[in-house]
């Protein structure tokens, strides 16, 4: 049927657009992934013996994948080295010295990376973190929990969009391989002549190569006009995944030709 053959020609270009969007969405997600972190601050008066207990308690919370601790000294060094910080460094050092044997000028802080980022999981982790009590006797040790809710929702939405595109690409790829195997087995059972099979492969190779090159041109054009226009580099993208696109186009068009041939024969 002409529609099947037309779809076989069109499919490489549709998949190429999806593939280009998936690459840009992945780059954008990775650049904003820092939003999916909970910043937990302990109380400045927390006793030293409770420091390892708190980190252990945070790691034990269901849904927490990783905990990165920052000591008061490390936090102080970061603040002192920040060129945008307006407080005098010497004043900070004096204050840190005053608090050395009593408490801390800056608290222990923890970056929590979660295994899930949906609203229900986030709410559950927040409630457990804010209720944490450690030590003997048990005392509340959490001062604040920070995260950007709007940015969190945006990045989580981007993550879901990325997963959807990847699912479509994987489904399409597996379907193509299954159909290719089915078409090949069907042609073998029909005992197609060797010359006819070779001619079909030749046509598929030629059309697949042309469609693959055109798909690559479309791929680079979509990348050039999408999210990262300012940082796009033709020299780095030309040739990227070209062989994969040619092979994909060959497989898709080969399936289309085999299907049309079998339809005509039947």
C-alpha positions in Angstrom: 0.0 0.0 0.0 1.4 3.5 -0.9 0.6 4.7 2.6 2.9 2.0 4.2 5.7 2.9 1.9 5.2 6.7 2.5 5.2 6.1 6.3 8.4 4.1 5.9 10.0 7.1 4.2 8.6 9.5 6.7 9.5 7.6 9.9 13.3 8.3 9.9 12.5 12.0 9.9 9.9 11.8 12.7 12.3 9.8 14.9 15.1 12.2 14.1 13.1 15.1 15.4 12.2 13.2 18.6 15.8 12.2 19.0 17.0 15.8 18.7 14.4 17.0 21.2 15.4 14.2 23.6 19.1 15.3 23.4 18.2 19.0 24.2 15.7 18.0 26.9 18.4 15.8 28.5 21.0 18.7 28.4 18.5 21.1 29.9 17.5 18.6 32.6 21.1 18.0 33.6 21.8 21.7 33.7 18.9 22.3 36.1 19.2 19.0 38.1 20.6 21.0 41.0 17.1 22.2 41.7 16.1 18.6 42.8 18.0 18.9 46.1 16.8 19.5 49.6 19.1 21.7 51.7 18.8 20.7 55.3 20.3 23.0 58.0 20.9 21.7 61.6 20.6 24.0 64.6 23.8 25.9 65.4 23.6 24.7 69.0 23.5 21.0 68.1 26.0 19.0 70.2 29.0 17.5 68.4 28.1 13.9 69.4 24.8 14.3 67.5 26.5 15.2 64.2 27.1 11.6 63.0 23.7 10.5 64.4 21.9 13.2 62.4 23.6 12.2 59.1 22.8 8.5 59.8 19.2 9.4 60.5 18.9 11.4 57.3 20.3 8.5 55.3 17.8 6.2 56.9 14.8 8.2 55.7 12.9 6.3 53.0 13.3 8.0 49.6 16.7 9.6 50.4 19.2 8.3 47.9 22.3 10.3 48.9 23.3 12.7 51.7 26.2 15.2 51.3 27.3 16.8 54.5 28.9 20.2 54.8 30.7 21.1 58.0 30.7 24.6 59.6 34.3 25.1 58.6 33.6 24.1 55.0 30.6 26.4 54.9 32.7 29.2 56.3 35.4 28.7 53.7 32.8 28.8 50.9 31.3 32.0 52.3 34.6 33.7 52.8 35.7 32.8 49.3 32.6 34.1 47.7 33.5 37.4 45.9 29.8 38.5 46.1 29.6 38.2 49.9 29.6 41.7 51.4 30.7 40.9 55.0 34.3 41.4 55.8 36.3 38.1 55.9 38.3 39.2 59.0 35.0 39.8 60.9 33.9 36.3 59.9 37.1 34.8 61.2 36.8 36.6 64.5 33.3 35.4 65.0 34.2 31.9 64.1 37.0 32.0 66.7 34.6 33.3 69.3 32.1 30.5 68.7 34.8 27.7 68.4 34.3 26.3 71.9 30.6 27.1 72.3 28.6 26.6 69.2 29.1 27.3 65.6 28.7 30.5 63.6 27.4 28.4 60.7 25.4 25.2 61.1 26.0 21.7 59.7 24.1 21.5 56.4 23.1 18.5 54.3 22.2 18.2 50.6 19.6 15.4 50.2 19.2 13.8 46.8 16.0 11.8 46.5 15.2 8.6 44.7 11.8 10.0 43.6 10.8 13.6 42.8 7.1 13.5 42.7 5.0 15.7 45.1 4.0 12.7 47.4 7.6 11.5 47.9 8.8 15.1 48.5 6.1 15.8 51.1 6.8 12.5 52.9 10.6 13.2 53.1 10.0 16.8 54.2 7.7 15.7 57.1 10.2 13.1 58.3 13.2 15.5 58.1 11.4 18.3 60.0 10.4 15.8 62.8 13.9 14.4 63.2 15.1 14.0 66.8 18.5 12.5 67.8 20.7 12.0 70.8 20.1 11.1 74.5 17.7 12.6 75.4 16.0 13.0 72.1 16.1 16.6 70.9 15.0 18.3 67.7 18.1 19.2 65.6 16.7 20.5 62.3 16.6 24.3 61.9 15.4 24.8 58.3 14.8 22.9 55.1 15.2 24.8 51.8 14.1 24.1 48.3 12.8 26.1 45.4 9.2 24.7 44.9 8.6 26.4 41.5 11.9 25.3 40.1 11.5 21.9 41.5 8.1 21.5 39.8 9.5 22.8 36.5 12.5 20.4 36.5 10.3 17.5 37.6 8.0 18.2 34.6 11.0 18.3 32.3 12.2 15.0 33.8 8.8 13.4 32.9 8.9 14.9 29.4 12.3 13.4 28.9 11.2 10.0 30.1 8.2 10.1 27.8 10.4 10.9 24.7 12.8 8.1 25.7 10.0 5.7 26.1 8.7 6.6 22.6 12.1 6.2 21.1 12.8 2.8 22.8 9.3 1.5 21.8 9.9 2.6 18.2 13.3 1.0 18.1 12.2 -2.3 19.5 9.1 -2.3 17.2 11.4 -1.7 14.2 13.6 -4.7 15.1 10.6 -7.0 15.6 9.0 -5.9 12.3 12.4 -6.3 10.5 12.7 -9.9 11.9 9.1 -10.7 11.0 9.5 -9.3 7.4 12.7 -11.2 6.9 11.2 -14.5 8.1 8.1 -14.0 6.0 10.3 -13.5 2.9 12.4 -16.5 3.7 9.2 -18.6 3.9 8.0 -17.3 0.6 11.3 -18.5 -1.0 12.0 -15.2 -2.6 14.6 -15.5 -5.3 18.1 -14.5 -4.4 18.3 -11.9 -7.1 15.0 -10.3 -6.1 16.2 -10.2 -2.5 19.5 -8.6 -3.5 17.8 -6.0 -5.6 15.5 -5.2 -2.6 18.5 -4.8 -0.3 20.2 -2.5 -2.8 17.2 -0.3 -3.1 16.9 -0.2 0.7 20.5 0.6 1.1 20.4 3.5 -1.4 17.1 5.0 0.0 18.3 4.3 3.6 21.6 6.1 3.0 19.8 9.1 1.5 17.1 9.2 4.2 19.8 8.8 6.9 21.8 11.7 5.5 18.7 13.9 5.2 17.6 12.8 8.7 21.0 13.9 10.0 20.6 17.3 8.4 17.2 17.6 10.0 18.7 16.5 13.3 21.4 19.2 13.3 18.8 21.8 12.1 16.4 21.0 14.9 19.3 21.2 17.5 20.4 24.5 16.0 16.9 26.0 16.4 15.9 24.6 19.8 16.8 25.2 23.4 20.6 25.8 23.3 20.9 28.1 20.3 23.7 30.3 21.7 25.9 27.3 22.6 25.2 25.3 19.4 28.2 24.2 17.4 27.9 22.9 13.9 31.4 21.4 14.0 30.6 19.3 17.1 27.2 18.1 15.9 27.9 17.3 12.3 28.5 13.6 12.0 27.1 12.9 15.5 25.1 9.7 15.4 25.2 9.8 11.6 25.9 6.0 11.2 23.0 5.2 13.7 20.6 7.4 11.7 21.6 5.7 8.4 21.2 2.2 9.9 17.8 3.2 11.4 16.6 4.6 8.0 17.8 1.5 6.2 15.9 -0.8 8.6 12.7 1.3 8.5 12.8 1.6 4.7 13.7 -2.1 4.3 10.6 -3.0 6.4 8.5 -0.7 4.2 9.8 -2.2 0.9 9.3 -5.8 2.2 5.8 -5.0 3.4 4.9 -3.4 0.1 6.4 -6.3 -1.8 4.6 -8.9 0.2 1.3 -7.0 -0.2 1.7 -7.0 -4.0 2.6 -10.7 -4.0 -0.4 -11.6 -1.9 
